[in-house]
Amino acid sequence: MSRPLAAGLLAALLSFGPAGCGEDSSPGAALFGELLAEVNGEPITVGDLRAALMADGKHMLSSAQRRGEALRSLLEQMVERRLMLQRFRESGEHVDEGQVRAYVEAVARQYGPEGFDAVLREDKIDREKWVQTVRETLEIEQLLGREIYSKLSASEEEVRAYYARNRERFRVGRRWRVRQIVAGTEEAAEKLRARLLQGASFEQVARSESQGPERARGGDLGFFESGELPESIEAVIKYLDEGEVSRVVGSPSGYHLFQVTERRSAGIRPLESVREEIMGELLSQKGREQIERWLASLKEKASIRYHWRNLDHVPLG
Protein backbone atom coordinates (compact mmCIF):
# COMPACT_ATOMS: atom_id res chain seq x y z
CA MET A 1 0.00 0.00 0.00
CA SER A 2 1.56 3.32 -1.08
CA ARG A 3 1.59 6.44 1.07
CA PRO A 4 -0.82 8.29 -1.29
CA LEU A 5 -3.17 5.32 -1.15
CA ALA A 6 -2.98 5.27 2.63
CA ALA A 7 -3.85 8.97 2.72
CA GLY A 8 -6.76 8.29 0.42
CA LEU A 9 -8.01 5.56 2.72
CA LEU A 10 -7.91 7.93 5.66
CA ALA A 11 -10.06 10.39 3.76
CA ALA A 12 -12.37 7.88 2.12
CA LEU A 13 -13.12 5.99 5.30
CA LEU A 14 -13.73 9.12 7.29
CA SER A 15 -15.96 10.56 4.58
CA PHE A 16 -18.95 8.72 6.00
CA GLY A 17 -17.80 8.54 9.59
CA PRO A 18 -18.84 5.93 12.12
CA ALA A 19 -22.57 5.59 12.64
CA GLY A 20 -23.79 8.28 14.97
CA CYS A 21 -20.45 10.11 15.19
CA GLY A 22 -21.93 13.58 14.74
CA GLU A 23 -21.82 16.43 17.17
CA ASP A 24 -25.34 15.67 18.33
CA SER A 25 -26.96 12.35 17.39
CA SER A 26 -29.96 12.65 19.67
CA PRO A 27 -33.47 12.88 18.22
CA GLY A 28 -33.82 16.18 20.03
CA ALA A 29 -31.25 17.66 17.66
CA ALA A 30 -34.11 18.31 15.23
CA LEU A 31 -35.25 21.13 17.51
CA PHE A 32 -32.05 22.97 16.64
CA GLY A 33 -32.04 22.17 12.91
CA GLU A 34 -29.34 19.53 13.41
CA LEU A 35 -31.27 16.50 12.17
CA LEU A 36 -30.91 15.69 8.46
CA ALA A 37 -32.38 12.18 8.25
CA GLU A 38 -33.70 9.32 10.35
CA VAL A 39 -33.07 5.76 9.20
CA ASN A 40 -35.26 3.30 11.06
CA GLY A 41 -35.10 5.70 13.98
CA GLU A 42 -31.33 6.27 13.85
CA PRO A 43 -30.41 9.93 13.26
CA ILE A 44 -27.98 11.38 10.75
CA THR A 45 -27.02 14.87 11.84
CA VAL A 46 -25.33 17.97 10.56
CA GLY A 47 -22.26 16.86 12.51
CA ASP A 48 -22.17 13.58 10.57
CA LEU A 49 -22.38 15.45 7.29
CA ARG A 50 -19.67 17.91 8.27
CA ALA A 51 -17.36 14.98 9.07
CA ALA A 52 -18.00 13.68 5.55
CA LEU A 53 -17.35 17.09 4.00
CA MET A 54 -14.07 17.42 5.88
CA ALA A 55 -12.76 14.41 3.95
CA ASP A 56 -14.56 14.88 0.64
CA GLY A 57 -13.40 18.46 0.26
CA LYS A 58 -15.42 21.59 -0.36
CA HIS A 59 -14.42 21.93 -4.02
CA MET A 60 -17.71 20.17 -4.80
CA LEU A 61 -19.57 23.15 -3.34
CA SER A 62 -18.37 25.83 -5.77
CA SER A 63 -21.83 27.18 -6.53
CA ALA A 64 -25.11 27.39 -4.65
CA GLN A 65 -26.81 24.95 -7.03
CA ARG A 66 -23.92 22.53 -6.96
CA ARG A 67 -23.73 22.85 -3.18
CA GLY A 68 -27.33 21.71 -2.81
CA GLU A 69 -26.92 18.82 -5.25
CA ALA A 70 -23.69 17.65 -3.63
CA LEU A 71 -25.10 17.76 -0.11
CA ARG A 72 -28.20 15.82 -1.16
CA SER A 73 -26.08 13.19 -2.91
CA LEU A 74 -23.79 12.84 0.09
CA LEU A 75 -26.72 12.53 2.47
CA GLU A 76 -28.25 9.81 0.27
CA GLN A 77 -24.95 7.88 0.42
CA MET A 78 -24.90 8.21 4.21
CA VAL A 79 -28.46 6.85 4.40
CA GLU A 80 -27.50 3.87 2.25
CA ARG A 81 -24.45 3.19 4.40
CA ARG A 82 -26.58 3.32 7.54
CA LEU A 83 -29.06 0.86 6.01
CA MET A 84 -26.27 -1.58 5.19
CA LEU A 85 -24.81 -1.36 8.68
CA GLN A 86 -28.23 -2.01 10.18
CA ARG A 87 -28.66 -5.01 7.90
CA PHE A 88 -25.27 -6.38 8.95
CA ARG A 89 -26.06 -6.06 12.65
CA GLU A 90 -29.43 -7.71 12.20
CA SER A 91 -27.60 -10.73 10.77
CA GLY A 92 -25.73 -11.29 14.03
CA GLU A 93 -22.41 -11.52 12.20
CA HIS A 94 -19.16 -9.95 13.37
CA VAL A 95 -15.98 -8.77 11.68
CA ASP A 96 -12.79 -10.38 12.94
CA GLU A 97 -11.05 -7.78 15.12
CA GLY A 98 -7.72 -9.13 13.92
CA GLN A 99 -8.72 -8.06 10.42
CA VAL A 100 -9.53 -4.58 11.69
CA ARG A 101 -6.17 -4.29 13.45
CA ALA A 102 -4.31 -5.55 10.39
CA TYR A 103 -6.03 -2.96 8.19
CA VAL A 104 -5.29 -0.10 10.58
CA GLU A 105 -1.67 -1.21 11.01
CA ALA A 106 -1.20 -1.46 7.23
CA VAL A 107 -2.24 2.19 6.87
CA ALA A 108 -0.21 3.35 9.88
CA ARG A 109 2.95 1.64 8.59
CA GLN A 110 2.98 3.94 5.57
CA TYR A 111 3.61 6.90 7.86
CA GLY A 112 5.38 5.42 10.84
CA PRO A 113 3.90 5.78 14.36
CA GLU A 114 4.68 9.49 14.73
CA GLY A 115 3.75 10.35 11.15
CA PHE A 116 0.39 8.61 11.39
CA ASP A 117 -0.54 10.41 14.60
CA ALA A 118 0.53 13.69 13.01
CA VAL A 119 -1.81 13.13 10.06
CA LEU A 120 -4.69 12.40 12.41
CA ARG A 121 -4.00 15.59 14.37
CA GLU A 122 -3.56 17.72 11.27
CA ASP A 123 -6.86 16.56 9.76
CA LYS A 124 -8.61 16.63 13.15
CA ILE A 125 -9.49 12.95 12.90
CA ASP A 126 -10.38 11.16 16.13
CA ARG A 127 -8.43 7.88 16.07
CA GLU A 128 -11.12 5.82 17.81
CA LYS A 129 -13.79 7.09 15.44
CA TRP A 130 -11.57 6.37 12.46
CA VAL A 131 -10.94 2.80 13.64
CA GLN A 132 -14.68 2.38 14.10
CA THR A 133 -15.17 3.58 10.53
CA VAL A 134 -12.65 0.98 9.35
CA ARG A 135 -14.63 -1.67 11.24
CA GLU A 136 -17.89 -0.54 9.67
CA THR A 137 -16.36 -0.50 6.19
CA LEU A 138 -15.22 -4.10 6.65
CA GLU A 139 -18.69 -4.98 7.92
CA ILE A 140 -20.21 -3.62 4.73
CA GLU A 141 -17.68 -5.50 2.61
CA GLN A 142 -18.55 -8.72 4.43
CA LEU A 143 -22.26 -8.06 4.00
CA LEU A 144 -21.94 -7.37 0.27
CA GLY A 145 -19.81 -10.46 -0.14
CA ARG A 146 -22.49 -12.65 1.43
CA GLU A 147 -25.60 -11.04 -0.03
CA ILE A 148 -24.35 -9.96 -3.45
CA TYR A 149 -20.98 -11.14 -4.71
CA SER A 150 -21.24 -14.76 -3.55
CA LYS A 151 -24.35 -15.14 -5.70
CA LEU A 152 -22.92 -13.72 -8.92
CA SER A 153 -21.92 -15.81 -11.92
CA ALA A 154 -21.29 -15.37 -15.63
CA SER A 155 -21.96 -18.07 -18.20
CA GLU A 156 -19.74 -19.13 -21.07
CA GLU A 157 -22.31 -17.66 -23.45
CA GLU A 158 -22.07 -14.28 -21.71
CA VAL A 159 -18.27 -14.35 -21.88
CA ARG A 160 -18.31 -15.15 -25.60
CA ALA A 161 -20.95 -12.50 -26.31
CA TYR A 162 -18.91 -9.85 -24.43
CA TYR A 163 -15.79 -10.82 -26.41
CA ALA A 164 -17.69 -10.58 -29.69
CA ARG A 165 -19.06 -7.12 -28.82
CA ASN A 166 -15.70 -5.75 -27.66
CA ARG A 167 -13.15 -7.34 -29.98
CA GLU A 168 -11.45 -4.03 -30.75
CA ARG A 169 -10.80 -3.50 -27.06
CA PHE A 170 -8.51 -6.54 -27.15
CA ARG A 171 -6.48 -5.46 -30.17
CA VAL A 172 -2.74 -5.39 -29.53
CA GLY A 173 0.27 -4.31 -31.56
CA ARG A 174 3.34 -6.31 -32.50
CA ARG A 175 4.88 -7.91 -29.42
CA TRP A 176 8.15 -9.42 -28.33
CA ARG A 177 8.86 -11.75 -25.43
CA VAL A 178 12.21 -10.73 -24.01
CA ARG A 179 14.84 -12.09 -21.66
CA GLN A 180 17.60 -9.98 -20.22
CA ILE A 181 20.87 -10.34 -18.33
CA VAL A 182 22.10 -7.36 -16.30
CA ALA A 183 25.77 -6.92 -15.44
CA GLY A 184 27.47 -4.29 -13.30
CA THR A 185 30.16 -3.35 -15.81
CA GLU A 186 30.47 -3.29 -19.58
CA GLU A 187 33.45 -5.65 -19.39
CA ALA A 188 31.46 -8.22 -17.39
CA ALA A 189 28.59 -7.96 -19.86
CA GLU A 190 30.92 -8.55 -22.82
CA LYS A 191 32.34 -11.66 -21.14
CA LEU A 192 28.83 -13.03 -20.57
CA ARG A 193 27.94 -12.26 -24.19
CA ALA A 194 30.96 -14.23 -25.36
CA ARG A 195 29.78 -17.26 -23.36
CA LEU A 196 26.32 -16.97 -24.91
CA LEU A 197 27.73 -16.75 -28.43
CA GLN A 198 29.69 -19.92 -27.73
CA GLY A 199 26.42 -21.75 -26.99
CA ALA A 200 25.69 -21.19 -23.29
CA SER A 201 22.00 -21.12 -22.37
CA PHE A 202 20.74 -17.54 -22.00
CA GLU A 203 18.24 -18.69 -19.36
CA GLN A 204 20.85 -20.51 -17.27
CA VAL A 205 23.36 -17.65 -17.47
CA ALA A 206 20.64 -15.22 -16.42
CA ARG A 207 19.78 -17.38 -13.39
CA SER A 208 23.39 -17.65 -12.27
CA GLU A 209 24.94 -14.34 -13.30
CA SER A 210 22.33 -11.63 -13.85
CA GLN A 211 21.90 -8.81 -11.37
CA GLY A 212 18.34 -8.13 -12.55
CA PRO A 213 15.33 -8.86 -10.30
CA GLU A 214 13.95 -11.31 -12.89
CA ARG A 215 16.99 -13.60 -12.66
CA ALA A 216 14.92 -16.27 -10.87
CA ARG A 217 12.78 -16.47 -14.02
CA GLY A 218 15.81 -16.93 -16.22
CA GLY A 219 15.71 -13.26 -17.13
CA ASP A 220 12.19 -13.48 -18.59
CA LEU A 221 10.58 -10.02 -18.78
CA GLY A 222 7.39 -11.16 -20.51
CA PHE A 223 5.78 -9.57 -23.58
CA PHE A 224 6.18 -5.97 -24.67
CA GLU A 225 4.41 -3.95 -27.33
CA SER A 226 6.02 -1.22 -29.36
CA GLY A 227 6.33 1.87 -27.21
CA GLU A 228 6.39 0.07 -23.86
CA LEU A 229 10.19 -0.15 -23.64
CA PRO A 230 12.72 2.70 -23.67
CA GLU A 231 13.53 3.71 -27.24
CA SER A 232 17.19 2.72 -26.87
CA ILE A 233 16.19 -0.82 -25.90
CA GLU A 234 13.35 -1.21 -28.40
CA ALA A 235 15.70 -0.07 -31.16
CA VAL A 236 17.83 -3.13 -30.35
CA ILE A 237 15.28 -5.87 -29.71
CA LYS A 238 12.94 -5.17 -32.63
CA TYR A 239 15.65 -6.23 -35.07
CA LEU A 240 16.67 -9.40 -33.22
CA ASP A 241 15.73 -12.79 -34.59
CA GLU A 242 14.28 -15.28 -32.14
CA GLY A 243 17.11 -16.70 -30.04
CA GLU A 244 19.65 -14.08 -31.14
CA VAL A 245 21.74 -12.35 -28.45
CA SER A 246 21.91 -8.56 -28.57
CA ARG A 247 24.94 -6.35 -28.27
CA VAL A 248 25.64 -4.85 -24.83
CA VAL A 249 23.23 -2.01 -24.07
CA GLY A 250 24.10 0.47 -21.33
CA SER A 251 21.51 2.09 -19.06
CA PRO A 252 21.42 3.85 -15.66
CA SER A 253 20.77 0.47 -14.03
CA GLY A 254 23.68 -1.41 -15.62
CA TYR A 255 24.73 -3.17 -18.82
CA HIS A 256 22.17 -5.37 -20.50
CA LEU A 257 22.03 -8.30 -22.87
CA PHE A 258 18.72 -9.12 -24.51
CA GLN A 259 17.24 -12.11 -26.26
CA VAL A 260 13.88 -12.28 -28.01
CA THR A 261 12.35 -15.68 -27.33
CA GLU A 262 9.04 -15.16 -29.16
CA ARG A 263 7.49 -12.73 -31.61
CA ARG A 264 3.78 -12.14 -32.06
CA SER A 265 2.13 -10.19 -34.83
CA ALA A 266 -0.35 -7.39 -34.25
CA GLY A 267 -3.93 -8.56 -33.91
CA ILE A 268 -6.74 -9.32 -31.49
CA ARG A 269 -5.91 -11.31 -28.39
CA PRO A 270 -7.60 -14.73 -28.38
CA LEU A 271 -10.53 -15.36 -26.08
CA GLU A 272 -8.60 -17.73 -23.83
CA SER A 273 -6.04 -15.06 -23.00
CA VAL A 274 -8.69 -12.52 -21.94
CA ARG A 275 -11.31 -14.84 -20.44
CA GLU A 276 -10.41 -13.99 -16.84
CA GLU A 277 -10.43 -10.24 -17.59
CA ILE A 278 -13.87 -10.51 -19.23
CA MET A 279 -15.23 -12.58 -16.36
CA GLY A 280 -14.07 -9.93 -13.88
CA GLU A 281 -15.70 -7.15 -15.87
CA LEU A 282 -19.00 -9.05 -16.19
CA LEU A 283 -19.13 -9.84 -12.47
CA SER A 284 -18.25 -6.23 -11.58
CA GLN A 285 -21.03 -4.91 -13.81
CA LYS A 286 -23.55 -7.41 -12.44
CA GLY A 287 -22.45 -6.56 -8.92
CA ARG A 288 -23.09 -2.84 -9.42
CA GLU A 289 -26.53 -3.52 -10.89
CA GLN A 290 -27.45 -5.98 -8.16
CA ILE A 291 -26.32 -3.60 -5.39
CA GLU A 292 -28.56 -0.87 -6.83
CA ARG A 293 -31.57 -3.19 -6.81
CA TRP A 294 -30.71 -4.51 -3.35
CA LEU A 295 -30.37 -1.01 -1.88
CA ALA A 296 -33.68 -0.01 -3.49
CA SER A 297 -35.29 -2.99 -1.78
CA LEU A 298 -33.77 -2.05 1.59
CA LYS A 299 -35.12 1.49 1.20
CA GLU A 300 -38.60 0.26 0.36
CA LYS A 301 -38.74 -1.75 3.58
CA ALA A 302 -37.13 0.92 5.76
CA SER A 303 -38.53 3.92 7.56
CA ILE A 304 -36.54 6.85 6.18
CA ARG A 305 -37.39 10.45 6.97
CA TYR A 306 -35.45 13.35 5.48
CA HIS A 307 -35.23 16.88 6.85
CA TRP A 308 -34.14 18.50 3.60
CA ARG A 309 -34.73 22.05 4.81
CA ASN A 310 -31.93 21.66 7.34
CA LEU A 311 -29.41 21.14 4.52
CA ASP A 312 -29.67 24.85 3.75
CA HIS A 313 -28.18 25.64 7.15
CA VAL A 314 -25.22 23.24 7.18
CA PRO A 315 -22.20 25.27 8.35
CA LEU A 316 -19.11 24.63 6.27
CA GLY A 317 -16.50 26.31 8.44
RAHU-V86955 format. One record per residue. SS is DSSP state (A for helix, B for strand, O for the rest). OMEGA is omega in radians with two decimals (none if undefined). D_FIRST is the distance of its C-alpha to the first C-alpha in whole Angstrom. Layout:
ss={SS,SS}
omega={OMEGA,OMEGA}
d_first={D_FIRST,D_FIRST}
//
This chain:
ss={O,O,A,A,A,A,A,A,A,A,A,A,A,A,O,O,O,O,O,O,O,O,O,O,O,O,A,A,A,A,A,A,O,O,B,B,B,B,B,O,O,B,B,B,B,A,A,A,A,A,A,A,A,A,A,A,O,A,A,A,A,O,O,A,A,A,A,A,A,A,A,A,A,A,A,A,A,A,A,A,A,A,A,A,A,A,A,A,A,A,A,O,O,O,O,O,A,A,A,A,A,A,A,A,A,A,A,A,A,O,O,O,A,A,A,A,A,A,A,A,A,A,O,O,O,O,A,A,A,A,A,A,A,A,A,A,A,A,A,A,A,A,A,A,A,A,A,O,A,A,A,O,O,O,O,A,A,A,A,A,A,A,A,A,A,O,A,A,A,A,B,B,O,O,B,B,B,B,B,B,B,B,B,O,O,A,A,A,A,A,A,A,A,A,A,A,A,O,O,O,O,A,A,A,A,A,A,A,A,O,O,O,O,O,A,A,A,O,O,B,B,B,B,B,B,O,O,O,O,O,A,A,A,A,A,A,A,O,O,O,O,O,O,O,B,O,O,O,B,B,B,O,O,B,B,B,B,B,B,B,B,B,B,B,O,O,B,B,O,O,A,A,A,A,A,A,A,A,A,A,A,A,A,A,A,A,A,A,A,A,A,A,A,A,A,A,A,A,A,A,A,O,O,B,B,B,O,A,A,A,A,A,A,O,O,O,O}
omega={-3.10,3.11,3.08,3.12,3.11,3.11,3.11,3.11,3.09,-3.10,-3.05,-3.13,-3.12,-3.00,3.09,3.07,3.06,-3.12,3.08,-3.09,-3.07,-3.09,3.12,-3.08,-3.11,3.11,-3.13,3.13,-3.13,-3.13,-3.09,3.13,-3.09,-3.02,-3.13,3.13,3.02,-3.09,-3.05,3.10,3.12,-3.07,2.88,-2.98,3.04,3.12,3.10,-3.11,3.13,3.08,3.11,-3.13,-3.13,-3.13,-3.08,-3.12,-3.07,3.08,-3.13,-3.07,-3.01,3.11,-3.12,-3.13,-3.13,3.10,-3.13,-3.14,-3.11,3.14,3.11,3.14,-3.14,3.12,3.10,3.11,3.13,3.08,3.14,3.11,3.14,3.10,-3.14,3.11,3.09,3.13,3.14,-3.07,3.06,-3.10,-3.11,3.13,3.10,3.02,3.11,-3.13,3.06,3.09,3.11,-3.13,-3.12,3.14,-3.14,-3.12,3.13,3.10,-3.08,-3.12,-3.13,-3.10,-2.93,-3.07,-3.10,-3.13,-3.13,3.12,3.13,3.11,3.13,3.13,-3.08,-3.12,3.12,3.14,3.06,-3.04,-3.11,3.13,3.13,3.10,3.09,3.10,3.05,-3.14,-3.10,3.09,3.09,3.06,3.14,3.10,3.14,3.11,-3.13,3.10,-3.10,-2.98,-3.08,-2.93,3.13,-3.08,-3.09,3.05,3.07,-3.08,3.08,3.12,3.13,3.12,-3.12,-3.14,3.12,3.14,-3.13,-3.11,-2.98,-3.06,-3.09,3.10,-3.06,3.09,3.13,3.11,3.10,-3.05,3.05,2.96,-2.92,2.92,3.06,2.97,3.14,3.09,-3.09,-3.12,3.12,-3.14,3.13,3.14,3.14,3.12,3.11,3.12,3.13,3.10,-3.12,3.14,3.09,3.03,3.12,-3.14,3.10,-3.11,-3.09,3.10,3.10,-3.13,-3.03,-2.98,-3.02,3.05,-3.14,-3.10,-3.12,-3.09,3.14,3.10,-3.12,3.12,-3.07,3.13,-3.11,-3.09,3.06,3.00,3.07,-3.14,-3.11,3.13,3.04,-3.07,-3.09,3.14,3.13,3.14,3.11,-2.97,-3.05,3.11,-3.14,2.96,3.10,3.13,-3.12,3.12,-3.11,2.91,3.09,-3.13,3.13,3.07,3.10,-3.10,3.11,-3.13,-2.93,2.91,-3.11,3.04,3.06,-3.10,3.14,3.04,3.07,-3.13,3.05,3.13,-3.12,-3.14,-3.14,-3.10,-3.07,-3.10,-3.12,-3.09,-3.10,3.11,3.13,3.13,3.13,3.14,3.12,-3.12,3.10,3.13,3.11,3.14,3.13,-3.13,-3.12,3.11,3.11,3.13,-3.11,3.11,3.10,3.12,3.10,-3.12,3.14,-3.08,-3.04,3.00,-3.09,3.13,3.13,3.03,-3.01,-3.07,-3.11,3.09,-3.11,-3.07,3.12,3.11,-3.09,-3.11,none}
d_first={0,4,7,8,6,7,10,11,10,13,15,15,15,18,20,22,22,23,26,29,27,30,32,35,34,38,40,43,40,42,45,43,41,38,37,36,36,36,35,37,38,35,35,32,33,33,31,28,28,28,25,23,25,23,20,21,23,27,27,27,31,32,35,37,37,34,33,35,33,30,31,32,29,27,30,30,26,27,30,28,25,28,30,27,26,30,30,28,30,33,32,31,28,25,22,21,20,18,16,16,15,13,11,12,11,7,8,10,9,7,11,13,16,18,16,14,18,19,17,18,22,21,20,23,21,22,20,22,22,18,18,20,19,16,19,20,18,17,21,21,19,21,24,23,22,26,28,27,24,26,29,28,30,31,34,35,37,34,32,35,36,32,33,36,35,32,34,33,29,29,31,30,32,33,31,31,29,29,29,29,30,28,31,31,34,36,39,37,36,39,40,38,39,42,42,40,43,45,44,41,38,35,33,34,34,30,30,32,32,29,26,24,20,22,25,25,25,28,27,26,24,24,26,26,28,30,28,25,26,27,31,32,31,31,35,35,34,35,39,38,40,38,38,39,38,37,38,36,34,32,29,27,25,28,31,31,33,32,34,34,34,34,35,34,36,35,35,34,31,33,32,31,28,27,28,24,23,26,26,22,23,27,25,22,26,28,25,25,29,29,27,29,32,31,30,34,35,34,35,39,39,38,39,38,39,38,40,39,41,39,37,39,39,35,35,32,32}
//
